[in-house]
């Protein structure tokens, strides 16, 4: 998880469990190619543990680990 994602989580009063739930039960809304790096990133729409709508932007690292770029409540 990036520093930016942690800050956004704190700003929206989200826990890592909210983000995990949103990813695991959500769906991929869009695949985007980063203009600068050329990496693919994915926009996932889901819900928090309290059923609030959220979106998570993720990418795969070179070691194929999931990197959470940002997260926000809709």
N, C-alpha and C positions, 0 to 999 in steps of 0.2 A: 504494500500500500504506500502510495506516495505521500509526502508531507502535505501536499495540497489536498489530497483526499481526506486525510485525517482532520485537517482544519475545517473542511466543508462538513464532515461528519459532526464535529463538535459544534459548529455554527447551527446545524439543523437538529441538534440533540439526538443524533443517531448513535447506535452502538454497532460494533463489528457484527453482532448477531443480526441486526436489522439488514446490514449490507449483505451478509451471507444468505439470509433468507430471500432477499430480493433477487440475488443472482440465481440461486438454486430453484426458485419457484417461478421466476420471471421468464421472459422470452426475448430473443434478440430482435431489436427493432430495426437496426441499421448497421451496415459494415461501412466504415469510412477509411480512406487512405490518407494518412498524414502528409500534408504538402511538403513539410520540411524533411522528415526522416524517411518517408516512403513506407513506414510501417502501417500495418492494418490495425485499426482499433474498432471496438464493438460497443454499440449503445444497447444496453439491456434495460428493459422496463419491468418492474416488479413491485412488490409491496413490502412494507416493513412488517415487523411482528404485530404491530397495532393496526394493520391494514391501510396505512397511508401509502399513497403512490410515490415511488421513487425511481430515479434512473441512475444507472451506474455505467461509467465509461471505463472499459478495460482494454488491455492488449496482452499479447503473449511476449514474454521476454525471450532473448536468444536461447536461454536454457529451458524454454517452454513452460515457465511458471506464469501464472496469471498475475498481472500487475493492475491494481485498481488505480486508475488515473484520477478520477473524481467521482463524486456521488452527490445527489441533491434530491430534495423533496419537490414534487410537482404541485 
